[in-house]
Amino acid sequence: MTYSARARADAVGPSSEVVRDWLVEYVYETMRSEALEQVVDRLDGAIVARIPELSDRDIRRDLAASTRAHARVVLSGLTSDTFEFTLPEEAHAFARTLARRGYDLRLLLRTYHVGQEAVLEYMTEAIDRRTPPPEIERAVLLRLFERSTRWVSTSVEMLTDTYMEERERVLRAALNRRTETVHALLAGDEPDVEQASLRLGYRLGQQHLAFVLWTDEPAGGDGETSGLLDRVAARLAVALGSGRVLSMPSGASGMWAWVGLDDEQHAAELAAPGRLARMTAGLVEPPVRVAFGVPAVQVAGFRQSHREAVAARQVAERGPVDADRVTSYREVEIAHLVGGDDAAMRALIGRELRVLSGRDANAARLRETLHAYLKSHRSPEAAAKLLGVHKNTIRYRIQRIEELLGHPIEARSLPLELALTCVATYGVDALP
C-alpha cells in the first residue's frame, strides 16, 4: 500500500459512510434465517465448550433463544450511528433461568465475556472471508469491537439486576415454603412426610436434635446477625456429627435449627446430661447463645425436640446474666417444670430451704454444699472433690445444714434438691 493509500485508510473512521454501507450489506446477508442460525450455533458451541454447566438441554435452549435475540439486536444496530441498545426479553429469561437453577452470578458474567470473545473471533473471520477494501478494514474492525464491547457491558449491567431480583424472589419463595411447612409441623399437622421433606430440603424420617440460637444484642439492619447465626449453626452441625441442618429465622436476632442424625447410638449419646454442653461450649462466643432440646425421632421428635429447645431458652434467659452460653434441656428440665409457676417455685424454695434461702455469702455457701452433696449421692468424699474442699468440711457443713433446717436431709431430700436446682438455674432472683 502506498503512502497516499495508507493516508486514505487512516482518514476512514468507524462512523464513515463507506463503513456503514459495507456493514449494511454484511448485516443483510447475516440476518438471513439460515445464516443467523449458523452464527447462533457457532457462538453457543463456543460458550458451552468453555462453560459446561450450560450444556443442560433446557438451559441450552434458553441460551440459544438469548443468543439469537441478541444477534438480531446487535446486528441491526451496527449500521446505526447511535447506540440505542434494548435488551431483548430472551436475555432476561436466560438470566432468570440461571437464577432459578441456583447458579452463581459469576456464571452469567462469564457467559457474556466468553460470548464476547466468540463474537469477536467470528466477526474477524467473517471480515477475512468478505475481504473489505483495505482502506476500510481497520475502521470496520474498530466499529465491531466498539459495539461488541458496549453490548457486553450494557448487557451485564442490566442482567445483573434481573438475576439478583429473580434470585431474591426464588429464595424468598423457598423460604416462605419452608417457613410454612415448619410452622405446620410444629402446629401438629401430619403432612406427607416425603413431600414435606422435599419442601424443606431436609429429611424428616430420622432423628432430630433441635436447637435455638439468639444474641444478647439487638440485631442491626444489614443482615449481619443472621449471617452470624447461620455460621454458628453450621459449626454446631459439624461438631455434632451431621452435615444436615435445617434453619430458619425466628426473628431479627433469633434462629430455629434442627440437625439430622441417622445413628441412634450417637443420638442417645448426645441425649446424655452434660454431653451437648461439653461438645459445643467452645463453638459459641458472645453475643450468641444456644439452647438444645433432646434428640427424638420422626415428625413427633421434630416437634418435641424443638419445644424442649424453646423451653431451655426460656430458662436460660431467666437465669443469671453471666450464665453459660450453651443450655441443654436435659440440664434444666427440672427447673423448667418447677419454675413454670413463679410464685409456687418461690414458695417451694422458701419453705424447703428456710434460712438457707438467704442472700448472704454464708447461705450461698451452704446451699452450694448441700446441692453438691445431694448430686453426689450423699457422699462426703465425692462432694468434697466436686467443691475442692476437705471431706471433713463437707461433714461439718452438712451437720450445720441439718441443724438450720430442723430435720435430717433424708427426710426431705427430693424437694430440697428441686429447690436447690431452681436456685442454681435461675440465680438469686429465684429466692423469695
VODOKE-518442 format. One record per residue: x, y, z of N, C-alpha, C, O in turn; residue in three letters. Coordinates in steps of 0.001 Angstrom, whole numbers, plus 500000, padded with zeros to 6 digits. Atoms other than C-alpha are relative to their C-alpha. Example, Ala and Ser with C-alpha at 12.3 -4.5 7.8 and 13.67 -1.06 7.14 Angstrom:
<rs>
500890498810500000512300495500507800500900501200500000501936501181500665ALA
499180498810499940513670498940507140499230501090500730499739502198500899SER
</rs>
This chain:
<rs>
500852498809500000500000500000500000500889501243500000501819501357500799MET
499206498779500078501377503405499000499686500899501178498724500686501915THR
500197499059498899501707506256501435498644500677499882497951500857500884TYR
501278499313500195498678508006499881498838499075500317497821499519500850SER
501066500960499695496592504817500176499856499831501513498746499761502040ALA
500072500118498546497554504465503851499351501228500614498613501125501594ARG
500597498763499489496582508078504403498492499982499820497747500419500696ALA
501448500086500212493175507455502846499369499025500996498271499273501495ARG
500520500978499043492719504388505090499899500603501391498918500364502095ALA
500040499372498681493589506408508214498876501017500098498364501279501186ASP
501039498975499988491039509027507187498607499410500134497658500108500488ALA
501306500663499901488224506476507133499767499569501441500486498708501948VAL
500279500342498614486717506287510630498893498979500121498221498687499131GLY
501033501008499781484364503700512163498592500482499654497711499666499382PRO
501326499464500286481408506045511539499872500525498583498871501156498242SER
500032499511501373482242506806507927498887499328499212498480498205499506SER
501101500520500807479545506332505320500388498728499268499574497815499127GLU
499568501184500741481609503813503378500035498764500911499744497654500465VAL
500017501105499039481981501667506516498565499569500265498267498376500318VAL
501400500317499739478264501892507207499388499247498821498623498302499015ARG
500533500684501183477455500873503624500465498544499950499694497642499626ASP
499489501373500027479719497833503878499286499143501051498973497978500807TRP
500670500733498928478084496833507166498533499722499670497992498701500094LEU
501391500240500392474581497203505700499898498711499194499005497894499417VAL
500009501214500823475380494534503150500325498770500855499712497714500699GLU
499614501113499129477057492344505775498833499590500897498553498401501057TYR
501124500283499108474090492636508145498861499338499222498233498403499718VAL
501081500564500807471609491881505368500222498510499762499301497706499911TYR
499708501403500289473335488630504475499992499152501276499531498011501262GLU
499912500769498749473921487569508091498643499808500646498424498809501332THR
501318500067499356470331488246509176499086498979499328498019498667499857MET
500812501039500617469003485665506736499900498812500954500851498504501673ARG
500293501017498995467470482803508698501085498940500096501570498648501189SER
499023501078499972469920480085507686501352500489500517501994499824501330GLU
498712499444499576472980482289508150499981500352501483500960500128502195ALA
500103499608498591471731483589511504500083498772500907500742498815501946LEU
499951501210499202471206480064512828501414499425500073501811498870501097GLU
498611500461499981474754479160511845500819500812500998501650500279501733GLN
499299499133499047476010482158513799499646499596501439500527499477502291VAL
500452500374498650473914481172516845500633498680500422501132498563501542VAL
499416501305499669475117477549516711501479500121500315501981499495501249ASP
498554499864499763478735478617516475500279500685501331501113500224502110ARG
499750499266498756478562481139519310499633499152501223500389499094502193LEU
500405500828498856476631478811521624500949498830500200501250498453501332ASP
499045501098499894479009475965520821501273500440500697501821499713501525GLY
498792499475499372481963478130521805499773500277501486500657500041502310ALA
500304499688498605480247479219525020499902498733500837500493498651501913ILE
500202501239499244479197475717526119501311499228500154501529498557501163VAL
498708500687499911482671474356525351500820500544501168501588499808501789ALA
499260499373498890484069476799527921499234499932501318499830499979502394ARG
500832499998498793481138476623530355499073498798499930497924498938499513ILE
500793501230500147479886473013530536498705499990500809497805499204500513PRO
501252499945499228477230473910533125498806500362499119497662500066499466GLU
501073499559500892475231475355530211499591498929498995498756499187498128LEU
500305501059500963475088472036528345498669499318500286498179498559499450SER
501324500534499680471835471074530119499027500367498886499054501488498377ASP
500861499808501164469138470685527461499127501252500109499051502041499167ARG
500889498839499839466730473276528858500779501306500044500363502303499454ASP
499186498780499936469448475797529662500553500325498618500596501490498221ILE
499463499782501358470960475313526190498931500628499103499241501487498277ARG
501078499424500803467562476094524648499807501477500336499623502303499441ARG
500144498594499603467267479305526670501196500830499537501047501991499157ASP
498799499304500480470849480223525763499873500311498518500206501414498085LEU
500150499793501440470086479765522047499005501119499711499230501950498831ALA
500995498943500212466995481955522293500593501371500323500345502346499613ALA
499366498742499614469008484651524078501027500437498963501065501604498573SER
498970499669500998471905484473521594499366500476498713499828501448498116THR
500684499619501247469520484650518619499423501413500104499568502223499189ARG
500591498667499818467703487674520020501078501069500087500937502151499519ALA
498876499065499923470993489366520905500564500272498610500832501421498260HIS
499398499843501336472339488742517389499159500940499148499694501805498455ALA
500866499126500800469321490386515789500134501459500434500236502363499605ARG
499927498624499494469524493426518045501359500628499686501428501769499228VAL
498658499448500203473296493865517775500279500220498516500825501257498141VAL
499765499848501435473446493283514013499234501188499438499766501965498646LEU
500790498872500512470636495731513357500549501331500481500337502353499828SER
499442498752499484472435498322515466501353500363499426501845501471499638GLY
498671499709500568475734498028513581499969501126498983500961501833498805LEU
500074498997501061474500500325510839499500501340500503499414502300499737THR
500495498745499440473167502995513208501153500794500597502073500230501189SER
498948499151499439475308505953514201499862500152501516500826500500502198ASP
500219499893498551473760505953517688499918498613500610499536497649499947THR
500045501289499301473993503189520261498784499999500922498860500437502070PHE
501235500095499222470443502604521452499656498524500130498889497971499342GLU
500068501450499845470612499064522742498880499635500965498917499994502142PHE
501092500496499155467409497488524042500204498517500240500257497726499298THR
499735501398499669467991494240525868498768499155499697497683499458500193LEU
501167500826500352465736491514524411499494499212501205500258498896502116PRO
500613500728498903463339489690526709500615498614500158500697498092501270GLU
499377501321499922465014486381525823501265500015500854501595499018501495GLU
498797499881499172468193487648527513499630500039501476500303499430502308ALA
500482499979498615466265488427530697499559498598500428499805498176501558HIS
500473501351499690464693484957530511501172499069500308501082498244501217ALA
498818500835499753468145483316530317500596500304501371500979499387502098PHE
499470499621498685469352485277533357499121499442501117499623498979502141ALA
500910500536498982466247484230535283500150498484500123500054497935501221ARG
499803501453499960466829480588534320501193499646500872501114498734501695THR
498813500286499189470319480666535829499717500256501475500176499504502335LEU
500334499693498604468947482287538997499124498896500593499338498475501730ALA
500918501035499490466173479684539334500706498667500205500361497895501099ARG
499284501265499880468589476830538815501067500038501087501738499038501341ARG
499084499894498874470727478126541667501448500274499628502334500129500470GLY
498624499708500400473812479088539650500433501363500520499620502271500696TYR
499439498758499497476105481812540915499967501077498917500001500772497725ASP
499995498880500944476011485262539313501230499973499100501174500414497952LEU
498773500036500786479583484680538152499840499187498731500522499447497739ARG
500223500806501205478304482073535693499368500856498905499726500730497734LEU
500615499097500978476129484693533991501032500963499426501079501172498214LEU
498974499053500467479009487188533807501005499299499088501418499850498068LEU
499039500745500820481357484541532445499401499664498636500101499696497624ARG
500658500303501275478813483582529779500135501167499030500411500961497848THR
499936498835500891478821487124528402501426500335499588501659500777498464TYR
498610499720500388482571487536528484500520498966499005501234499308498063HIS
499631501034500975483100484206526729499280500260498686499851500083497610VAL
500754499683501207480358485208524303500625501132499218500643501099497987GLY
499350498885500696482148488465523523501238499518499239501474499926498102GLN
498819500537500681485349486581522717499599499224498746500238499339497700GLU
500465500778501146483411484233520439499488500901498883499710500619497706ALA
500517499056500999481699487156518684501146500669499253501114500765498026VAL
498871499337500650484984488949518014500744499038499082501161499415497987LEU
499328500991500849486563485757516693499191499744498739499749499670497644GLU
500849500245501158483586485121514424500041501185499038500185500997497830TYR
500021498819500858483480488699513127501328500192499271501356500602498110MET
498688499896500653487216488695512434500085499037498820500568499403497748THR
499991500978501092486848485544510356499056500424498886499368500255497707GLU
500966499569501003483758486962508614500592501110499133500379501133497921ALA
499379498911500759485697490061507593501079499462499075501227499917497941ILE
498976500607500849488563487926506327499375499334498780499923499397497680ASP
500645500674501123486116485933504191499436501004498998499494500777497789ARG
500636499019500890484378489011502791501002500990499429500670501733498505ARG
498909499122500471487673490907502271499530501401499642499448501752498465THR
500373498611500286486520494501502647501198500752499412502339500317499571PRO
498890499207500553488582497148500843501003500343501100500613500668502221PRO
498975499756498972491887497662502653499825501316500741500138501416501927PRO
500090498692499353491111501312503323498904500074501066498886501019501854GLU
501055499954498982488040500447505450500090498819500982499334498768501952ILE
499948501196499162489090497135507028500230500347501471499561499827502364GLU
499697499620498616490588498758510108498801500690500648498501500439501815ARG
501151499276499467487567501018510559498850499049500317498160499216501323ALA
501049500997499755485164498074510262500291499238501286499402499049502116VAL
499626500733498794487077496143512918499804500852501260499320500365502282LEU
500164499107498851487097499153515239498535500164500369498171500168501545LEU
501427499816499727483358499638514840499414498740500650498645498824501608ARG
500498501251499446482648495964515510500481499797501438499714499361502297LEU
499456500161498640484943495918518565499307500958500971498936500577502081PHE
500616499002499126483466499128519967498559499628500336498130499752501483GLU
501402500350499762479874497945519527499870498746500869499003498690501741ARG
500086501226499216480505494465520952500382500250501455499802499657502364SER
499592499684498632482274495913523992498881500707500755498595500381501907THR
501106499283499368479420498304524722498797499079500206498073499192501195ARG
501094500972499881476926495498524095500182499135501254499231498939502011TRP
499755500858498843478560493260526728499850500786501299499195500318502230VAL
500059499244498745478948495992529356498567500395500337498164500342501499SER
501401499632499767475342497154528912499179498780500414498362498856501332THR
500740501226499689474004493584528957500297499538501420499378499211502171SER
499603500470498671475968492625532077499382500868501087498886500358502092VAL
500554499086498998474827495714533960498505499765500203498029499673501334GLU
501450500152499900471144495231533150499613498605500485498686498460501282MET
500372501369499639471084491450533521500425499634501416499851498727502020LEU
499650500213498592472846491558536874498806500354500882498495499633501830THR
501203499619499247469784493401538197498903498959499835498236498587500800ASP
501026501021500253467479490865536532500289498736500794499397498170501426THR
499606501215499282469420487945538006499753500161501502499164499281502130TYR
500115499811498554469504489407541529498535500084500433498170499553501482MET
501420499910499667465785490237541502499357498615499994498581498276500887GLU
500568501340500083464912486701540377500531499105501104499785498327501698GLU
499412500827498946467334485094542809499359500322501347499067499419502131ARG
500636499605498746465842487085545674498568499473500056498110499012501101GLU
501368500493500039462330486135544548499956498492500263499112498006501015ARG
499948501457499821463265482440544354500314499643501449499665498784502047VAL
499620500286498614464963482470547741498883500344500967498632499624501934LEU
501109499604499125462061484337549302498861498987499920498257498633500932ARG
501067500992500166459568481868547826500368498691500703499531498075501363ALA
499554501231499345461656478907549034499941500146501515499527499227502222ALA
500049499759498556461968480464552486498558499993500490498259499461501559LEU
501411499978499606458225481075552581499434498580500070498719498235501010ASN
500484501380499987457505477450551650500565499235501189499854498478501851ARG
499370500685498880459991476209554220499393500465501327499135499660502222ARG
500566499451498770458597478534556886498588499465500235498246499071501351THR
501364500510499872455003477476556196499998498529500406499192498100501231GLU
499938501433499685455982473804556322500423499776501443499842498943502139THR
499531500153498618457888474169559605498895500380500983498662499670501961VAL
501065499580499078455046476074561257498858498985500017498267498733501066HIS
501052501018500054452543473462560068500400498770500813499582498199501534ALA
499519501154499238454680470678561520499944500274501493499503499426502269LEU
499981499678498573455089472457564842498598500169500571498368499984501766LEU
501379499826499543451368473158564980499277498672500160498151498630500654ALA
500608501314499828450688469422564892499445499393498741498871498305498793GLY
500472500581501257449812468906561217500778498729499698501928498575500110ASP
499352501246500401450597465485559791500059499958498473499240499287497846GLU
499922499940501457451688466207556202500617498722499437501105497872500182PRO
499273501073500654453002463736553654501489500208500285502061501234499917ASP
498623499826499534456483463147555055500963500210498854501865501043498950VAL
499081499860501131458189462748551679499888501376499366500900502013499072GLU
500189498684500619456658465900550216500503501110500911501142502057500452GLN
499523498985499052457351467907553355501518500018500040502122501086500141ALA
498534500072500007460957466685553311500576500693498774501597501376498858SER
499535499345501226461330467851549707499888501517500125500797502243499721LEU
500163498549499846459952471295550539501038500590500951501503501715500769ARG
499035499513499004462303471593553497501442499819499544502338500517500016LEU
498624500360500328465347470105551787500667499328501177501872499465501385GLY
499544500590498741465678468116554995499120498782500273497894498881500222TYR
500745501248499842464667464508555714499380499909501391500069500004502407ARG
500725500063498727462006464167558398500031498610500618499826498473501824LEU
499999501353499474462288460388558744501315499607500639501929498621500232GLY
498725500266499342465321460482561033499937500540501429498909501058501866GLN
499883499389498675466482461503564499500233501502499827500963501924498931GLN
499850498539500074466244465260565107500510500543501332500030500174502403HIS
499552499257498820468177467423567520499744501474499706500415502077498868LEU
500351498597500222466600470868567698500832500906500901501198500539502018ALA
499375498982499162468343473981568923499563501378499523499221501566498356PHE
500333498622500336467590477674569007501211500875500299501932500654501272VAL
498883499074499831470124480462568628499453501416500107498454501744499467LEU
500381498598499898469828484105569624501199500791500480502215500217500871TRP
498894499152499559472016487050570516499570500864501167498390501163501354THR
500255499105498865472329489200573597499769501428499545499272502259500306ASP
500051498624500492472410492288571403498898500137498959498590499173498257GLU
501022499797501040469680493825569210500627499893498614501782500268498414PRO
499489500201501361470042492999565505500089501324499261499258502213499444ALA
499887498851500875471275495589563044499154499790498761498461498779498639GLY
500822500094501204469660496221559694500728499489498790500182499544497688GLY
499213500393501155472389494820557480500106498490499825500888498019499000ASP
499964501453500130471757491094557937501211499356500652501409498149500516GLY
498788500552499390474999490676559907499666498968501065500349497950501177GLU
500382500943498949473231488957562813499564498672499414499957497612499901THR
500465501226500651471514486460560524501171499185499476501198497964499624SER
498820500697500504474832485621558886500808499367501120501319498257500970GLY
499267500529498845476490485155562275499324498737500534499993497740500804LEU
500721501164499496473774482770563465500087498826499033500190497675499459LEU
499850501060501005473971480819560205501349499303500151501434498076500097ASP
498651500577499878477713480333560666500119499146501268500707498065501243ARG
499942500769498758477331479200564272499211498702499855499667497648500298VAL
500816501204500206474554476766563308500750498965499169500697497771499465ALA
499239500922500850476761475264560591501144499361500787501401498165500645ALA
498906500543499175479689474875563034499469498957500979500084497909501174ARG
500572500930499034477456473193565587499603498692499324499811497615499883LEU
500407501216500715476078470760562992501200499093499752501125497880499946ALA
498789500787500255479593469667562059500505499372501289500867498195501309VAL
499512500517498718480613469302565709499126498860500526499608497966501223ALA
500925501026499537477538467177566360499982498787499085499231497838499312LEU
499867501158500871478482464842563542498980499909498895498627498813498458GLY
500998500012501066475974465903560905500255501149499036500577502265499442SER
499919498935500993476158467815557655498626500489499605498497501354498739GLY
501368499648500364472373468103557531499411500906501076499164500476502203ARG
500576499055499045470992471199559199498892500781499303499064501247498177VAL
501124499187500467467651472929558695499907501200500915499864501049502136LEU
500078498804499166467449476515559871499051501001499378498845501008498164SER
500869498921500475465060479434559605499974501101501056500030500820502253MET
500035498895499031464913482891561184498751499918500868497669499575500391PRO
501146499921499105462683483206564221499746501452500404498802501741501138SER
500088498578499709463174486975564441501256500676499489502111500030498883GLY
498843499263500509465703489685563662501302499540500639502366499682500036ALA
498780500429499329468161488251566179499870498582500558500515498233501546SER
500192501367499543466999484656566551499861499027498853499542499422497732GLY
500078501034501027467021481369564651499594498678500622500005498352501736MET
500322501369499640465473477907564897500810499076499103501029499382497931TRP
499196500920500814467530474938563728499780498561500463499452498292501619ALA
500069501438499711467437471144563520501177499320499317501525499653498184TRP
498938500819500574470274468708562943499470498586499837498873498034500761VAL
500460501353500259469502465348561340501047498961500375502224499120500054GLY
499089501049499536471040462207562853499467498629499571498298498317499796LEU
500396501352500432470966458675561379500319498940501049499606497943501169ASP
499500500997499054472846456833564123499262500129501339499421501124502045ASP
500754499960498748470558456005567052500916500016501224500622500683502216GLU
499062500028498889473514455261569310500610501373500236500761501812501376GLN
499433498646499888475044458669568552498961500953500589499284501796501426HIS
501061499144499473471687460336569222499829499778501501499629500727502259ALA
500134500308498572471463458540572573501150500605500793500954501077501913ALA
498845499402499309474960459731573485499823501505500155500174502076501187GLU
500225498553499918474012463320572690498929500351501027498902501465501550LEU
501068499747499029470992462969574972500493499923501443499795500359502359ALA
499486500133498636473189462211577987500210501372500633500714502280499972ALA
499837498698499331473185465053580558501441500502499926502390499773500217PRO
498692499363500061476070467452580029500763499775498714501736500481498452GLY
499260500349501213477164465918576720500023501148498987501085501503498476ARG
500073498933501007475968468701574416500806501226500415501507501818499595LEU
499264498833499529477412471468576550501497499796499861502218500710499460ALA
498555500274500109480825469790576633500465500031498546501575500483498264ARG
499609500084501403480849469264572854499979501347499288500735501559498340MET
500255498784500787479719472734571803500366501308500682500365502357500038THR
499774498740499273480623475264574500501059500876499337500899502094499273ALA
498930499214500600483827476325572746499670500565498632500441501353498084GLY
500384499547501340481971476948569479499044501191500032498714501756498989LEU
500996498929499877479580479587570828500615501145500788500890501021501982VAL
499375498826499376481028483008571561499024501167500016498097501210499207GLU
500878498831499947479371486294572545499946500701498632500958500769497934PRO
501232499874499200476935487628571602499015498850499817497859498968500225PRO
500925501099500316475450484275570502499768499112501225500682498865502012VAL
500348500991498992473628481923572877499206498890499311498539499129498305ARG
500646501157500621472264478455572110499315499169501071499839499002502172VAL
500721500915499104469682476189573746499607498763499197499055498877498103ALA
500256501270500678469321472497572814498808499274500606498547499352501806PHE
500986500970499538466421470087573005500688498659500189501906498594500354GLY
499492501365499867466833466311573303499723499280498682498633499440498132VAL
500246500706501261467248464099570194498753499118500078498526498425501070PRO
501208500823500078463993462434569130499733499707498525500280500370497644ALA
500110500542501353462768460596566040498689500391499322497673500636499972VAL
501156499770500878460366461267563132499391501391500239499980502236500913GLN
500644498684499918457913464187562881499691500373501445499862501524501845VAL
500289499715498586456858463868566523501254500457500726501197501349501573ALA
498739499599499380460507464114567537500458501365499535501093502103500290GLY
499699498676500538460948467144565291499332501065500858499939502079501201PHE
500745499046499160458264468912567332500513500008501434500774501060502017ARG
499649500113498584459264467609570730501348500628500301501483501380501266GLN
498668499454499757462941468481570458499983501520499899500686502204500643SER
500099498537500132462015471995569297499349500613501236499825501622501755HIS
500651499468498790459621472529572216500979500032501165500993500981501949ARG
499020500056498913462391471472574577501076501063499832501511501669500812GLU
498990498960500236464913473807572924499460501374500368500162502183500974ALA
500629498716499650462491476725573273499882500137501519500126501209502073VAL
500106499971498533461892475801576922501365500254500630501475501013501593ALA
498648499788499468465650475634577543500422501454499839501096502013500704ALA
499673498579500183465997479120576078499288500851501054499883501765501624ARG
500737499229498993463289480442578392500694499928501360500796500925502074GLN
499283500161498734465169479023581356501292500808499982501616501502500946VAL
498717499295500107468484480437580114499821501505500131500634502175500767ALA
500210498549499957467036483926579690499528500477501373499656501658501696GLU
500391499629498637465632483872583227501162499889500968501111500425502075ARG
498883500253499111468971482806584662500941501184500133500670502260499600GLY
499021498921499795471991484875585705500570500504498677500668499753497706PRO
499457499384501216473476487263583136501287499317499568501549499189498372VAL
498701500597500320476868485540583348499924498480499844500936497790499974ASP
500167501449500136475429482051582777500702499491498743501125500281497899ALA
499365500599501163476885479629580238499256500376498720498054500639498739ASP
500599499623501277476281480402576568499260498846499342498518499051498381ARG
500692501178500523475043476865575894499138499404501105499621499138502206VAL
500929500586499039471981475475577660499367498763499378498872498812498251THR
500617501242500461470746471899577304498758499711500828498766499842502052SER
501258500249499289467178470965578158500153498947501091499550499067502157TYR
499823501038498996468311467843579996500568500566501302500296500051502386ARG
499376499403498815470289470065582360499044500902500780499228501125501977GLU
500885499021499341467419472465583108498548499533500022497649500314500336VAL
501376500496500101464359470241582699499247500161501308498104500618501313GLU
500679499897498698463552470137586416499679501457500322498581501780500775ILE
500222498580499720463993473893586774498882500547499119498094501383499562ALA
501063499545500897461740474429583758498632499561500513497693500356500546HIS
501284500518499540458979472207585129499571500647501312498410501019501481LEU
500334499409498702459162473576588666499769501497499874498925502063500569VAL
500071498543500114459616477172587533498881500504499124498783501706498879GLY
501109499556500842456528477216585328499066500948500732498502501860500129GLY
500803499102499153454631478851588183500981500701500920501462500106501883ASP
498954499280499287456957481522589532499694500120501495500576499930502332ASP
500364499836498579455051482117592773500126498681500748500601498638501882ALA
499912501312499358454827478401593506501447499588500200501790498982501215ALA
498585500343499881458542477975592857500636500745501174501371500149501961MET
499420499223498903459484480781595248499505499475501360500246499447502342ARG
500548500546498748457179479302597880500701498697500356501003498450501524ALA
499290501257499762458850475899597462501395500269500545501824499634501509LEU
498636499682499572462317477431597815500008500509501441500819500074502258ILE
500042499450498647461383479404600907499623498954501036500197498907502124GLY
500483501003499057459555476516602539501037498919500276501205498511501426ARG
499057501101499840462232473862601946501365500458500507501963499797501356GLU
498651499574499621465439475869602320500028500822501282501061500911501945LEU
500086499208498764464254478080605184501120501046500062501233501881499165ARG
498969498962499878467220480123606406501075499864498927501853500793498710VAL
499010500171501077469337478672603587499620500805498761500409500908497822LEU
500424499203501149467336480840601193500434501460500108500008502303499319SER
499503498641499864469118483946602421500921500404498859501404499552498114GLY
499175499488501108471104486148600037501446500293500434502232500820499646ARG
498648499747499511474246486360602190500953498909499529500513497861499055ASP
498983500926500490477512484580601356499962498667500731500191497625500117ALA
500016501247499232477175482012604152498862499089499532499048497881499386ASN
501129500794500489473725480895602961500307499431498614499973498283498320ALA
499645500462501354475017480666599383500979498834500079500859497867499325ALA
499007501071499851477967478518600531499344498710500488499678497625500012ARG
500684501191499488475708476149602465499087499384498929498991498162498824LEU
500829500524501101473300475854599501500858499236499000500480498159498540ARG
499104500653500958476205475000597213500472498655500548500547497673499810GLU
499538501249499374477454472364599671498892498943499984499130497790499625THR
501110500950499953474031470759600092499678499466498597499392498281498425LEU
500311500415501376473448470687596334501049498995499500500704497980498895HIS
498933500916500403476828469055595688499864498657500718500091497603500123ALA
500153501217499195476171466538598477498869499119499445499021497903499335TYR
501133500759500540472781465522597035500314499458498607499954498325498289LEU
499642500468501343474126465316593462501050498897500046501170498106499110LYS
498944501017499842476985463147594751499492498771500744500287497979501249SER
500616501173499372474541460582596194500380499896501493500647498812502012HIS
499736499899498552475196461733599794501402499516500363501600498988501457ARG
498618500406499734478935461008599548500825501234500368501053502092499514SER
499166498852499615481046463498601551501284500066499170501749501149498817PRO
498755500031500773484135462375599645499775500561498590500556501385498114GLU
500278499533501366482557462949596204499650501482499992500084502214499103ALA
500364498583499926481064466296597249501235500866500250501371501952499687ALA
498769499257499716484433467404598642500830500161498730501377501232498467ALA
499246499949501258486102466555595339499361500979499026500056501704498313LYS
500726499101500903483403468448593438500231501463500358500348502316499479LEU
499849498609499553483849471586595551501444500397500272501736501576500469LEU
498598499693499756487598471319596080500301500315501450501143501167501734GLY
499758499799498571487464471158599889500241498632500649500147497595499990VAL
499757501255499275488258468550602561498663499343500348497666500028500577HIS
501240500730499713485674465834603234499457500316501386498245500282501601LYS
500478499647498661485539466810606901499251501333499984498336501556500776ASN
500708498725500153484489470299605812498567499739499557497629500375500037THR
501341500354500471481562468732603969499168499434501161498002499791501326ILE
500731500609498886480609466671607046499538501066501006498417501017501512ARG
500353498938499055480680469756609272498847500851499454497902501172500174TYR
501041499154500585478583471811606857498654499273499935497609499884500159ARG
501248500753500073476011469036606415499340499948501385498122500069501513ILE
500534499991498631475651468812610199499352501342500301498259501399500866GLN
500527498657499750475153472580610371498715500238499203497784500870499702ARG
501192499836500847472624472480607493498800499314500637497706499878500657ILE
501110500720499381470502469867609268499508500720501254498316500703501560GLU
500411499230498831470518471986612408499124501184499581498112501473500220GLU
500759498836500468469286475022610428498655499601499404497665500314499563LEU
501258500451500594466648473018608544499035499465501060497817499540500895LEU
500841500551498946465396471391611746499580498573499763498707498057500459GLY
500324501402500265465276467904610248501141499379499202501929500101498591HIS
498967500652500806467550465289608641499784500269498510498646500391498056PRO
500097499756501436468324465892604964499182498918499306498398499208498403ILE
500694501110500639466998462456604055498485500113500124497749499555499309GLU
501440499876499804463583463404605381499347500797498872498172500579498578ALA
500568499163501066463103465970602538500990500130498834501105501200498236ARG
498914499890500983465881465143600071499501500405498607500142501224497950SER
500492499673501339463763465323596873499560501450499879500045502145498986LEU
500371498573500122462048468698597490501178500936500247501241502018499664PRO
498803499173499796465360470053598801500801500116498700501249501202498331LEU
499228499974501239467106469060595571499277500812498920499920501507498133GLU
500773499206500954464282470581593497500207501499500262500440502275499336LEU
499836498593499639464565473867595366501404500487499674501575501581499136ALA
498609499620500273468365473927595089500268500083498501501015500953498052LEU
499833499967501454468201473153591365499429501285499416500022501882498518THR
500596498750500485465887476113590806500888501198500310501065502076499466CYS
499119498884499635468211478465592686501267499984499140501726501022498665VAL
498790500090500814471245477144590820499749500409498555500630500967497902ALA
500320499695501394469482477583587486499625501457499801500142502118498900THR
500526498654500190467693480883587925500752501095500754500526502281500511TYR
499212499023499262470121482567590327499260500543501196498191500053501558GLY
500559499434498759469395484686593374498642500638499780497896500838500738VAL
501311499405500251466391486240591668498874499030500298497724499441500456ASP
501016501000499682464570482969592364499715499927501505498729499324501929ALA
500182500066498553464959483439596100498795500830500417498537501883499834LEU
501194499257499548461828484555597961500374501312500685499494502054501121PRO
</rs>
